[in-house]
Amino acid sequence: MLRLVASLALAAAAVPVLALGERLPPQPVLAATQADMVVAGTVVEIAANPTMAKSHPDADNETACTVATVRIESALLGAKNLTHVRVAVPAGSLDRAGAPFHQDGKFLFFLKQHSASLMMLPSSTHAPVDLNKPGARDILRRVTVTTAAMTDPVKALTAADPEDRTLAAVALVQRYRRIPAAPKGYEAVDRPAEESRLLFAALAEAEWTSSDTPEIGNIYR
């Protein structure tokens, strides 16, 4: 039985988060909370020939995709003990202008598990972040805080930096309130009382009236 983490308390905590999010474009932090895997690494190979795969296990036909191999340099979420990951995109999408990533580039990837293979798929809401672009290192830092919060919530919610505590709280609320596309097989469970207390404390100390705090990953301002 898979577990969907939820609680009535977190529903209330999410109100200011959602209100804030309405004035911001999709953020890397939000993408991280919705990902199965988050890694930073170098694209070391892009296969010359397409790979055929079903879009889902019950699909009648296979579709062509291009597979890139990424050497993992920072395993932030869901990639423990992995050195490389195979990322699939629609065939031909890396050959045109505006491609989401390229050979030998360093990127921050937000990935979802392919439902019919061991490959991973890029987020449909947030493209990989080019780590050589201005501001990308700050995005990486904030996403690192976010993924660390999902691994050890209490440690993240007691961080020395108030902005990091708020960022962790925002990320956890977004993660816990995520409803799976196919919720069958999930059950709702409460979070520990101490974690909930720290989460509310982090939200309460944030300057929600500010136009700059917390930007939850949107550093292009």
Summary of the structure (lengths in Angstrom):
residues: 221
radius of gyration: 18.2
end to end distance: 42.5
largest distance: 53.0
contacts: 667
relative contact order: 0.21
helix: 31%
strand: 26%
